[in-house]
């Protein structure tokens, strides 16, 4: 049986903080895609493929930490836009290999520049000490969440 915990001002403030972080995450995702022209997940996929010649879709899925259905959906859309190419492995027809196309290789540099510009604008006005403190707090939250 769960113990009933009374809601205090501290609990309410923490709940408000969590809600604010959630809204910030949604805003960052939407603005990032609007400013860069690509979503963070797809940019992560392209960035990872930029570093290799070719890899299996399953390995890519694990490396970018996206579920099977999502990686398939992203790759189909990236393939339709001419950014990636997929083919079946000659050794094992069950394996799908993925690589960047020449268009994908040229666009990734543009996307990376747009991402850098977005980050600079988002973090404008923060001192180096504030950024270090924020990075430390986010890392601590990640560690706390990983213990669940």
Buried (B, 14 or more C-beta within 10 A) or exposed (E): EEEEEEEEEEEEEEEEEEEEEEEEEEEEEEEBBEBBEBBEBBBBBBBBBBEEEBBBBBBBBEBBEBEEEEBBEBBEEBBEBEBBBBEEEEEEEEBBBBBBBEEBBEBBEEBBEBBEEBEEEBEEEEEEEEEEEEEEEEEEEEEEEEEE
